[in-house]
Amino acid sequence: MPVPRSALCNGSFLHITPKSWLVSACPSKRWSHTMCLIDPDTAILIGGETTDQNYCKDSLWKLELDSDFWFPMNSSASGPVPPCARGHSATYDPDSKAVFVYGGLREGQRYSELHILNTLTWKWKLVTARGNVPALAYHSAGFYKKELFVFGGVQSSHSNGDKSCSNALYIFNPEFELWYQPIVEGDRPLPRFGHSATLLSQRLIIFGGRQTAAYLNDLHVLDLGKIKVQWLYYVICATLPVSDNRILISGGCSAIGALQDVHSFNIDTCTWTSVVSSSLTSKPRAGHSMINLSIQTETNKQECGCVKTHSTLLVFGGSNCAGIFYNDTVKCTVEIPGDE
């Protein structure tokens, strides 16, 4: 199968775990927001940008997945609320039951602040952290072993104040409220922003993004399970049987505009596979959010024991990169054939 046509700038990237349906939407139209699952029945939406580069005033929402009902949470949260931004990251930590909101861009300024939202009390905390971390936007972030891993993004240039891309890896330790940079072996990916990232077991997977004007479609894996953390670069290979070690890529932005295709990538076989989903390919979509709600696998004994994976996904918002913004919420179940 071919590689996706170009970079997944501001697209969505997650584990894969045709019936589909739409859910009523209440938040305003937006892109470059974040959305994360805080328990099996609840997702929260944070920030984003709407038309004419305006920032969403309704920046915080809660979605009850059983009833498909949105709740505005701006007035319910207390503490030092982060300014509504775009290109920030919001990562849920199941151990502390908190969402870590880092960085982002507002009125041309990149933020290095880290806010933590306690999802039990809906109280914000502004962290006064030690260490030195640059102000980033359109980076990626994920939790691994109780630490927040941040990669890439747009940062200010030290020489003239213009923006530049980063390929640095930063780690935030919540226990000591400390930022630090680990020693990483292997060739680092090119500096980039607007890329996609996900954790697959002990591997942090980076795909696509932009390097200033150039769109990228390379894939890199940071192996966190080894004693020495190491970057690995994946060259696209021929089509081979699909296993369970895959990620799903949907939409995004390229040099020709927003995309509406869906692909899966198998880490073990280094294989791209096109995925059929009328809901995910109904319109070009970039800058959206997509989260995995559930995964089910089944073995078809009549087809030589072929294992099929069904993943229920939740997609919200985005843009067609031509001035049209969305606030639709789509649930769909995607079927991915597995190993035989």
C-alpha positions as CSV (number, residue, x, y, z in Angstrom):
1,M,0.0,0.0,0.0
2,P,1.2,3.6,-0.6
3,V,2.3,5.9,2.1
4,P,-0.2,8.7,2.9
5,R,0.2,11.4,0.3
6,S,1.9,13.9,2.6
7,A,2.4,15.1,6.1
8,L,-0.3,14.8,8.7
9,C,0.0,18.4,9.9
10,N,-2.5,18.9,12.6
11,G,-4.1,15.6,11.9
12,S,-4.9,12.8,14.3
13,F,-2.9,9.8,15.2
14,L,-3.8,7.0,17.7
15,H,-3.9,3.3,18.4
16,I,-6.3,1.2,16.3
17,T,-8.1,-0.8,18.5
18,P,-19.8,0.3,8.7
19,K,-21.9,1.6,11.1
20,S,-21.5,5.2,12.3
21,W,-23.6,7.9,13.7
22,L,-23.4,11.6,14.5
23,V,-23.7,13.2,17.9
24,S,-25.2,16.6,18.6
25,A,-22.6,19.3,18.9
26,C,-22.7,22.3,21.3
27,P,-19.2,23.8,21.4
28,S,-18.4,26.5,18.8
29,K,-16.6,25.7,15.6
30,R,-12.9,25.4,16.0
31,W,-9.6,23.7,15.1
32,S,-6.2,23.3,16.8
33,H,-8.0,22.4,20.0
34,T,-7.3,19.4,22.2
35,M,-9.6,16.6,23.4
36,C,-8.8,13.8,25.8
37,L,-10.6,10.9,27.5
38,I,-10.6,11.3,31.4
39,D,-12.6,8.1,32.1
40,P,-14.4,5.5,30.0
41,D,-17.6,7.7,30.0
42,T,-16.2,11.3,29.8
43,A,-14.1,13.4,27.4
44,I,-13.0,17.0,27.8
45,L,-12.4,19.6,25.1
46,I,-9.9,22.5,25.7
47,G,-9.2,25.6,23.7
48,G,-8.9,26.1,19.9
49,E,-9.2,28.8,17.2
50,T,-12.1,29.7,15.1
51,T,-12.7,32.0,12.1
52,D,-10.5,35.1,11.5
53,Q,-7.9,33.7,14.0
54,N,-10.2,34.4,16.9
55,Y,-10.0,32.3,20.0
56,C,-12.9,30.3,21.3
57,K,-14.6,32.0,24.3
58,D,-16.2,28.7,25.2
59,S,-12.8,27.1,25.8
60,L,-13.7,24.2,28.2
61,W,-16.4,21.5,27.6
62,K,-17.2,18.1,29.0
63,L,-18.8,15.4,26.9
64,E,-20.8,12.6,28.5
65,L,-20.3,9.7,26.1
66,D,-23.3,7.6,27.2
67,S,-25.8,10.3,26.6
68,D,-23.8,12.2,23.9
69,F,-24.4,15.4,25.8
70,W,-22.1,18.4,26.0
71,F,-21.7,20.4,29.3
72,P,-20.0,23.9,29.2
73,M,-17.4,23.9,32.0
74,N,-15.9,27.4,31.9
75,S,-17.9,28.7,34.9
76,S,-17.5,25.4,36.8
77,A,-13.7,25.4,36.9
78,S,-11.8,27.4,39.5
79,G,-8.2,28.4,40.1
80,P,-5.8,30.0,37.6
81,V,-7.5,29.1,34.3
82,P,-5.1,29.0,31.3
83,P,-5.7,31.5,28.5
84,C,-7.5,30.0,25.5
85,A,-4.9,29.1,23.0
86,R,-4.3,27.0,19.9
87,G,-1.5,24.5,19.3
88,H,-1.3,23.6,23.0
89,S,-1.3,20.0,24.3
90,A,-3.6,18.5,26.8
91,T,-2.6,15.1,28.3
92,Y,-4.5,13.0,30.8
93,D,-2.6,11.3,33.6
94,P,-4.6,8.4,35.0
95,D,-2.5,8.2,38.1
96,S,-3.3,11.7,39.3
97,K,-6.6,11.9,37.4
98,A,-5.4,15.3,36.1
99,V,-5.1,16.9,32.7
100,F,-1.7,18.6,31.9
101,V,-2.2,21.6,29.6
102,Y,1.1,22.9,28.2
103,G,2.2,25.6,25.8
104,G,0.3,26.9,22.9
105,L,0.0,30.1,20.9
106,R,-2.1,33.2,21.4
107,E,-1.8,36.6,19.7
108,G,1.6,35.5,18.3
109,Q,3.0,34.6,21.7
110,R,4.1,31.1,22.6
111,Y,3.5,30.0,26.1
112,S,5.7,27.8,28.3
113,E,3.2,27.7,31.1
114,L,1.9,24.3,32.4
115,H,-1.5,24.2,33.9
116,I,-3.0,21.1,35.6
117,L,-6.7,20.5,35.8
118,N,-7.9,18.2,38.6
119,T,-10.8,16.3,37.0
120,L,-12.3,15.3,40.4
121,T,-12.6,18.9,41.7
122,W,-12.4,20.9,38.4
123,K,-9.7,23.1,39.9
124,W,-6.8,24.5,37.9
125,K,-3.2,24.7,39.2
126,L,-0.5,26.8,37.6
127,V,2.8,24.9,38.0
128,T,5.9,26.9,39.0
129,A,8.4,24.4,37.6
130,R,12.1,24.1,37.8
131,G,14.3,23.6,34.8
132,N,14.4,25.5,31.5
133,V,11.9,24.6,28.8
134,P,11.2,26.8,25.7
135,A,7.8,28.2,24.9
136,L,6.3,25.8,22.4
137,A,3.2,25.5,20.2
138,Y,2.1,22.7,17.9
139,H,4.2,20.2,19.8
140,S,3.2,16.8,20.9
141,A,2.9,15.4,24.5
142,G,2.2,12.1,26.1
143,F,2.5,10.4,29.5
144,Y,4.9,7.5,30.1
145,K,5.7,6.1,33.5
146,K,4.2,9.1,35.3
147,E,6.2,11.6,33.3
148,L,5.1,14.0,30.5
149,F,7.1,13.7,27.3
150,V,7.1,16.7,25.0
151,F,8.6,16.6,21.5
152,G,9.0,19.2,18.7
153,G,6.9,22.3,18.1
154,V,7.3,25.9,17.1
155,Q,9.6,28.0,19.3
156,S,11.1,31.5,19.2
157,S,14.5,31.8,17.5
158,H,17.2,33.0,19.8
159,S,18.9,35.1,17.1
160,N,16.1,37.3,15.7
161,G,12.9,36.4,17.5
162,D,11.4,34.7,14.5
163,K,9.8,31.3,14.8
164,S,11.8,28.1,14.3
165,C,11.0,24.4,14.6
166,S,12.3,22.1,17.4
167,N,13.3,18.5,17.4
168,A,14.2,18.4,21.1
169,L,12.7,16.0,23.6
170,Y,11.7,17.4,27.0
171,I,10.4,15.5,30.0
172,F,8.4,17.0,32.9
173,N,8.4,15.1,36.2
174,P,5.2,16.0,38.2
175,E,6.5,14.7,41.5
176,F,9.5,17.1,41.5
177,E,7.9,19.7,39.2
178,L,11.0,19.6,37.1
179,W,11.7,19.8,33.4
180,Y,14.8,18.0,32.0
181,Q,16.2,16.7,28.7
182,P,17.1,13.0,28.6
183,I,20.1,11.5,26.7
184,V,18.8,10.0,23.5
185,E,20.8,7.9,21.1
186,G,20.2,7.6,17.3
187,D,19.5,10.2,14.7
188,R,16.9,12.7,15.8
189,P,13.9,13.4,13.5
190,L,14.0,16.7,11.5
191,P,12.7,19.7,13.5
192,R,8.9,19.9,13.0
193,F,5.6,21.2,14.3
194,G,2.0,20.1,13.8
195,H,3.1,16.5,13.7
196,S,1.2,13.6,15.3
197,A,2.4,11.4,18.2
198,T,1.1,8.5,20.1
199,L,2.4,6.0,22.7
200,L,2.2,2.3,21.5
201,S,3.3,0.2,24.5
202,Q,6.9,1.4,25.2
203,R,7.3,3.3,21.9
204,L,6.6,6.9,21.2
205,I,5.7,7.2,17.5
206,I,6.1,10.5,15.6
207,F,4.6,11.0,12.1
208,G,4.6,13.9,9.7
209,G,4.2,17.6,10.5
210,R,5.8,20.6,8.9
211,Q,9.3,22.0,8.8
212,T,8.6,25.7,8.1
213,A,7.1,25.5,4.5
214,A,7.9,21.8,3.9
215,Y,5.4,19.1,4.7
216,L,6.8,15.8,6.0
217,N,5.5,12.2,5.9
218,D,8.3,10.4,7.7
219,L,7.8,8.2,10.7
220,H,10.1,7.8,13.7
221,V,9.9,5.7,16.8
222,L,11.5,6.5,20.1
223,D,12.1,3.3,22.0
224,L,11.5,4.1,25.7
225,G,11.8,0.5,26.9
226,K,15.5,0.1,26.5
227,I,18.1,1.2,29.1
228,K,19.4,3.7,26.6
229,V,16.5,5.6,25.0
230,Q,16.9,5.5,21.2
231,W,15.4,7.0,18.1
232,L,14.5,4.6,15.2
233,Y,13.7,5.6,11.6
234,Y,11.2,3.6,9.7
235,V,11.6,3.2,5.9
236,I,8.4,2.2,4.2
237,C,8.4,-1.5,3.1
238,A,6.3,-3.7,0.9
239,T,2.9,-4.9,1.9
240,L,2.9,-7.7,4.5
241,P,0.2,-9.2,6.8
242,V,-1.1,-6.8,9.4
243,S,-0.6,-7.4,13.1
244,D,-2.0,-5.7,16.2
245,N,0.9,-3.2,16.6
246,R,-0.6,-0.4,14.5
247,I,-1.6,3.2,14.6
248,L,-4.3,5.0,12.7
249,I,-3.9,8.3,10.8
250,S,-6.9,10.3,9.6
251,G,-7.0,13.5,7.6
252,G,-4.5,16.4,8.2
253,C,-3.1,19.1,6.1
254,S,-0.7,18.9,3.1
255,A,0.6,21.3,0.5
256,I,-2.6,20.9,-1.5
257,G,-4.9,21.5,1.4
258,A,-6.8,19.4,4.0
259,L,-6.9,15.6,3.5
260,Q,-9.7,13.1,4.0
261,D,-8.0,9.7,3.7
262,V,-7.4,7.2,6.5
263,H,-4.4,4.9,6.8
264,S,-3.0,2.4,9.4
265,F,0.6,1.6,9.9
266,N,2.0,-1.7,11.3
267,I,5.1,-1.1,13.4
268,D,6.2,-4.8,13.2
269,T,5.9,-5.2,9.4
270,C,6.5,-1.5,8.4
271,T,3.4,-1.6,6.3
272,W,0.8,1.1,5.4
273,T,-2.8,0.0,4.8
274,S,-5.7,2.1,3.5
275,V,-8.7,2.0,5.8
276,V,-12.3,2.3,4.6
277,S,-14.5,4.6,6.7
278,S,-17.2,6.7,5.1
279,S,-17.5,8.8,8.3
280,L,-13.8,9.7,8.5
281,T,-13.5,10.4,4.7
282,S,-16.8,12.3,4.3
283,K,-15.0,15.7,4.1
284,P,-11.4,17.1,4.3
285,R,-10.5,17.7,7.9
286,A,-7.4,19.1,9.6
287,G,-6.7,20.4,13.1
288,H,-9.3,18.1,14.5
289,S,-9.2,15.8,17.6
290,M,-9.6,12.1,17.5
291,I,-9.7,9.7,20.5
292,N,-10.1,6.0,20.9
293,L,-13.1,5.0,22.9
294,S,-12.9,1.2,22.8
295,I,-11.2,-1.7,21.1
296,Q,-12.6,-5.2,20.3
297,T,-10.9,-8.1,18.5
298,E,-12.4,-11.2,17.1
299,T,-11.1,-14.3,15.3
300,N,-12.9,-15.6,12.3
301,K,-12.3,-19.4,12.2
302,Q,-13.9,-19.6,8.8
303,E,-11.2,-17.4,7.3
304,C,-8.2,-19.3,8.5
305,G,-8.2,-17.7,12.0
306,C,-8.0,-14.1,10.7
307,V,-8.1,-11.6,13.6
308,K,-10.1,-8.5,13.0
309,T,-9.9,-5.4,15.2
310,H,-12.8,-3.0,15.7
311,S,-12.1,0.4,17.1
312,T,-14.7,3.0,18.1
313,L,-13.5,6.5,17.5
314,L,-14.6,10.0,18.5
315,V,-13.8,12.9,16.2
316,F,-14.5,16.6,16.9
317,G,-14.1,19.8,14.9
318,G,-11.3,20.8,12.6
319,S,-11.2,22.8,9.3
320,N,-10.9,22.3,5.6
321,C,-7.9,24.7,5.5
322,A,-9.9,27.0,3.3
323,G,-11.8,29.1,5.9
324,I,-14.5,26.5,6.8
325,F,-14.5,25.4,10.4
326,Y,-16.4,22.4,12.0
327,N,-18.0,21.7,15.3
328,D,-19.5,18.3,14.4
329,T,-18.9,15.3,16.7
330,V,-18.6,12.0,14.9
331,K,-18.6,8.5,16.4
332,C,-17.6,5.7,14.1
333,T,-16.5,2.1,14.3
334,V,-13.5,1.2,12.1
335,E,-12.6,-2.3,11.1
336,I,-9.0,-3.3,10.6
337,P,-8.1,-6.8,9.4
338,G,-5.4,-8.4,11.5
339,D,-2.9,-11.2,11.4
340,E,-3.9,-14.6,10.2
